């Protein structure tokens, strides 16, 4: 499956990849020696300056790709202090990502809508408006409210995304009520399919516990080999319908994402190419030279 690429969500906290003393500013370059894609999460929390993207372009090889998470005020997560007219925010966000666009390293924009963003006429129109604002770019949609995939709406939701020329984000996550979605395998854009593994920590998904940071608990999970094996035929099916498949592991809390990403890559028989040279390989080459 040459059209399948695997990475993880964020590179800063993937401690298994970094030797002691690796500086924060060097971590992406090291990461890009292991994986060909990454999800950029910091873009969710702020509209970043172009210089950040310019640095990340320099630190990654030519064929490296970024899945860029849309700024939270554009997806409805930030519900206060947001201008009524979001067009200005869309333009600011669009300007910020241009270094990735110009370098050919933007895989897709990821519009992940919040758990309370249910399937209503108003929300359908808002997704349509987001797509219109970002019409020039590859565009992926992750719904997190179960109503979008109820039996009466599931096919209509997928058809809606096809009409928008948007990628349906296929998720593996705990089945914990309305704020979680089932596994819905469907390719809605032939150019790209996106699969995200969030873990299956049902208890942590519902309630992280008093005094606990929700993110630290929610994504604390390591997939077993048997659980990953369930996905092999699914990925084969997806890869037969999409020109490219990007798989991202988001089970980061306990350092499990990198291990599971490498494990699944081996299970699929993937051999990523075009990566950055790894540090030890650099030292070996220098010594032999």
KAJO-V140361 format. One record per helix or strand of 3 or more residues. SS is the DSSP state (H for helix, E for strand). FROM is the first residue (numbers start at 1). TO is the last residue. If there is no record, write none. Layout:
BEGIN
ss/from/to
SS/FROM/TO
SS/FROM/TO
END
This chain:
BEGIN
ss/from/to
E/4/9
H/15/17
H/24/31
E/37/40
H/42/45
H/50/59
E/65/69
H/72/75
H/87/96
H/98/103
E/106/112
H/121/133
E/139/142
H/146/149
H/154/163
E/167/172
E/193/197
H/202/206
H/214/218
H/225/241
E/245/249
H/256/267
H/279/288
END
